[in-house]
């Protein structure tokens, strides 16, 4: 029998949880690479969608924290990472693909971009952009103070789902500050240069200057250092830099990231809550013949939003993952009996 207020509650819930509009159907994601094995808790943006193997929306994330395993990073040419929610107990477990840019992944150590001279700092948020020969290619796109994407290849062990505060730093008291004169700055590994430049930095048009510090000048070159999400220790032409008066300081920019607000259930009457005692098959339609889209793990707090013909429309009490659009999560009502 249908519970009173259930239909009303479900309608209010849809309005209260910052629902995301329907997304166009995407092409089937390419075959994924072997797993890196990262496990952790991830806060996705509320617009993030979990897709099935055929590129169809399977579920969406609410902006709350979700336990995630990275089953496989994207292979080259793909922008989709394969993940699985859940830990084995206490969660809704679904497997599918998300855009790699939506997966909050961080470095847990320095990652070389140009060995010995340019590297990603520990605690920097990156995007898994490829997987080959057991290593992950990661990208870091900056819009300030540099306007460019930096790429590096590293071991899986250098990546984590847990953000950490990057180590702070400051320019040594004896250092002098130099500012980029133009929009680009070529970096070299030694003086005099014995080959092409290592990398060219491009200043963002939204900033007036980028400050470097230095304690050494030689042969028309300046040994420059920079600290931020991307760290630099290299040489640059003195002609491309403007020295500031001695005593000028440099502020080390802090890495930053934004998090969505966790979801809240805002309805007049709270639905019935049930804790599962075993693993239950989760379906997108209330039909015995429908293939399960995932499972509800044991010891999961489940909200029963509605019942219909022996089926229960459910949500995880944590609201970490939700049905996409007009879809619903269904389990057998008898499986939820106390």
Secondary structure, DSSP 8 states (H G I E B T S, - for coil): ---TTHHHHHHHHHHHTT--------------------EEEEE--TT-EEE-TTS-EEEEE-SSEEEEEEEE---TT--EEEEEE--SBSSEEEEEEEEGGGS-EEESS-EEEETTTEEE-TT-EEEEEEEETTEEEEEEEE-SSB-EEEEEEE-GGGEESS----------TT-EEEEE-SSEEEEBSSSS--SS-SEEEEB-TT-S--EEEES-EETTEEEEEE-SSEEEEEEEEGGGEEE--TT--------------------SS--EEEE-SS-EEEBSSS-TTS---EEE-BT-EEEEEEEETTEEEEEETT-SEE--TT--EEEEGGGG--
